[in-house]
Amino acid sequence: MVLVMESLNGVSRSFVVRGRRISSHSGVSADAVCTVRFRTSAIGARIFLAKDAIGQLIDGFGSLDVECKGEAAHVLWFYELAMGLLPWRRKTREVWPQSYAEPDLSHKASSRIIREPAVDILDSAWVDAAAQRDKLVIWQVGQGAVPTGKVKSHKVVINLAADSQDIQS
Amino acid sequence: MSEALELNKRARGWLRFIWDKATTEDDWSSTGDPLPWWDRTTTVPMCAFPRFDLSETSYALPLMADQTPAWREVYTEIADQLVGRYTTFWAAIDWLTLIGPDPNQRNYPPEWLVWMPQALRGHYNPPGWTANGVKPWGLQPDPIAADGNLFFRGFFNLLLSTYSYVSGDDKWERPFKMTGYNNRLFDWTQHSITGFIEDQWAERPQGPHCENTKIWPYCMSAAGLSLQLHDKVFSTSTHWVDRLCQEALRKAFKRWGHRILRLLLRPYRENGLYDAG
């Protein structure tokens, strides 16, 4: 996927996203999914360095300081991605409530839950349940059955096959 | 002249099918088997359980009931049969039988592994494996009152509110039994399920787990919709718990809304059809 940033006064750069890596080169690309064109390069720099860059970008579309050819959503995605790589723009890590990691009985709903000792396997005395579990697709495939409707030529599947073989080796 | 209220031929055919499906008796207990027309293979691995067919079959009912309210008894009977099945062993079979860590973690095909972070493939419970019983939560015998299993009670609550919407009846507002681990039974009412979802979501703003350790926006949206429908039907106010999401949207609109609006109105302004001042 290629995104192009350029200005009418002659500055242009193409950003290429391929295989989870980003590279760039000067000039434009004919196969860009999105081209953002600023009236001047100074305007482009001002907008992308602004704290409310997205808002200024939208203002720019309105004032015709900025034109966008292609899918504008790609620009928003690319902007957030680029900002995430800048240490001073990175958001601080959120601390989740502790009940995500362990039961917190101080809360109303949590205190209503019946909790029994941890177990690793289904109760062997509950024979009916084990027999019914055998009919579930997730269990059958885990036991070696081929999932119905399996897509054999899907690109993602081919790429992942190597990963799964590494894991199992 | 008002528009004719009727279902077209295709919709009537679908209604006939879901009527047959819902009212034909089958056994969803731990010794029985749902009839084969209840789908338990679509969207593997995380949705290949027959209860998803119960909730998804119900989605047409409010629309049909709005169109042909005189057929309320039909819609009520279908919804009632769907809810009844949702209280059984087969409805909660994943929570009740996929216990502890998955012993087959290394055996899944590549197209299932795409659901997992690359570094965890082969030694991670796949989506769909509910892992009831794992530490630190322990075995939780009630499929509704659980730290995980949000997808079970979220879609159930939506189905219950659908029943109330099409029927106007209070059957499931009264106590009923929910089948749990080892066929133990737990008492619930429609409103106590709604209350539990509301309380738990308030404790966990990002949303509770479905499978233990996994939170799905899709299932959270079903749970949120179930609260919203409950509020509409019973004039309650349980839907506030997704306030974080609403707050974020409100802030975004406050910050950028006027700019977006200006942009949208630009062609009108340029043509003299609107003056922003």
Interface residues (C-beta under 8 A of the other chain):
Chain A: D52 I54 G55 I58 D59 F61 G62 W96 P97 S99 Y100 A101 E102 P103 D104 H107 K108 A109 S110 R112 I113 I114 R115 E116 P117 A118 V119 D120 I121 L122 D123 W126 D128 A129 A130 Q132 R133 K135 L136 V137 I138 W139 V141 G142 Q143 G144 V146 P147 T148 K150 V151 H154 V156 V157 L160 A161 D163 S164 I167 Q168
Chain B: S30 T31 D33 R40 T41 V44 P45 A48 F49 F89 W90 I93 D94 L96 T97 L98 I99 G100 P101 D102 P103 N104 R106 N107 Y108 P109 P110 E111 W112 L113 V114 Q118 R121 G122 H123 P126 G128 W129 G133 V134 K135 P136 W137 G138 L139 Q140 P141 D142 A145 A146 D147 Y181 N182 N183 F196 D199 Q200 A202 E203 R204 P205 Q206 H209 R255 W256 R259 I260 R262 L263 R266
